[in-house]
Amino acid sequence: MSKLKAQSYDNHKKFVPLFHFVLAPIALILFIASIIHMFKEQFSYASLFDFGISICVLILAALVRLFATQLQDRSIFQEENFRHVQLTGKPLDARLSLQQIIALRFASDESFPQLCVKAVETGMEPDKIKKSITVWRADHHRV
């Protein structure tokens, strides 16, 4: 892990090349090509079949990403709630949104409890929370 690049607000977003730069574009291109093929072939059986397959591929690609991020969000919520209990003896404030909690995961243990309070009291947006973190706690295991 020591060879991992230090994270900051500027470089914390993660791209998975096979998903973001291969699967997603190919699924979109396949969908667009199937629509063009369907009109050129005047809605023949083969063109409708190709269109149906392309819809399935597009939906599958979207669901793969959606399910992975939803599962990750659930894990982050549990982890950050547990961390808050460890640091303060109390669970996270119920007024924090899931997106705020996800942004708060990057805060160091020293600033995490105070930043949680500030996020609740001022209604900080997730992006503003991330920008206000001075000591960044890296998350190299996200999906």
N, C-alpha and C positions, 0 to 999 in steps of 0.2 A: 504493500500500500504506500510505502514511502516514495515510490516513483510517480505517484499520481500528482497531477498538477493541482496546485492550491486553487480552491474555488473562490469566486467573488461574484458580485452581482453581474458583472460583465460576461462571465463565462460559465454560469451555473446551468444554463439550459442544455439539455442533452438531446442529441440527434442520433438515431440508430440508422446508419446508412442503408442497410437492407430494407428497412421499412420506409423511411422518409424519402430516400433518393432512388429506390428501385421499385418496391411493391406498390406504394401509393401512386407514383406517376404511371406505372404500367397499367394498374387497374383503371385509372382515369382515361388513359389513351385507349385501352380496350373498350371501355364504355362508349367513348366518342366515336371510335371506328365502327362499333356495332350499330350505332344510330345511323351513321352515313351509309353503311352496308345495307341496313334495313330499307332505307329510302331508295337506294340505287336498285335494289332487287325487288322493289315494289311489294314489300312485306311478304316475301316468300317464306316457306316453312323454315328453311335453313337460316335465313336472316333473323327471323323471330327467335329461333333457337339460340343463335349467337348472342342476340340481345339479352335473352333470359340468362344465359351463362354469364355475360358481362355484368349484369345487375347483381347476380349472386356473388361474383368475385368482389365487386365494389362494396357490397354490404358486408361481406366477410372481412375485408380489409378494415372497414370502419369499426366493426364490432370487436375485432382483435385488439385494436388500439383502445377503444372505449372500455372494454372489460379489464384490460391491463391497468389503465389509469384509475379506474374506479376501485380496483382491489388495492392498488398502491395508496390511494387516498384513505381508504379504511385503515390500512396499516399505519400510515402517518398519524392519523387521528389517535389511534390507540397508543402509539409510541410517544407522541408528544403529551398526551394526557398522563401517561405513566411517568414521563420525565418531570412534568409539572408537580405531580404528587410527590415524587422523590425530592424535589428541590424545595417545595413549599408546604407539603403536607396536605394540600387541597387539590381537588381536580380542577381542570381548566374551567374558566368562566363559560357558562352556557351561552352567553351572548356573542362569543367568538364564532365567526362563520368558519366553515371548513376551509375555505380559501385563505382566510387569515391564518389559521392553524398551519396550513401547508407552507405559507410564507414564513411563519415563525420558526419552523424547524431548522432554519439556517442560523438562528441566533445561538451564541455561545451560552453555556450554562449560567455564566455570571450575569448576562443581560436578559436572559429569557424571561424570568418572572416579571421584571419591570416592563419589558416590552409587551408582554401579554396584557398587563394592566393598561398601559398606554393605548394599545390597539383597541381595547374595549371602550375606554373612556372617550377617545377621540374618533372612533370609527374609522381607523386607518385602513386605507385600501391595501391589498396584498403587495402591490408593487412598491408602495411607499414604505411598507414594513421592511421589505428586502433592502431598499435603499438606505434605511436608517440603521441597519446592522453594521456595527463597527468591527466586531470580531466575528468573522464568518466561520460557521461550522459546516464543513463540507458534507455533502450527501452524494457519494459516488455509486450508490447501489440502487438508485431510482430507475424506473422503467421509462 
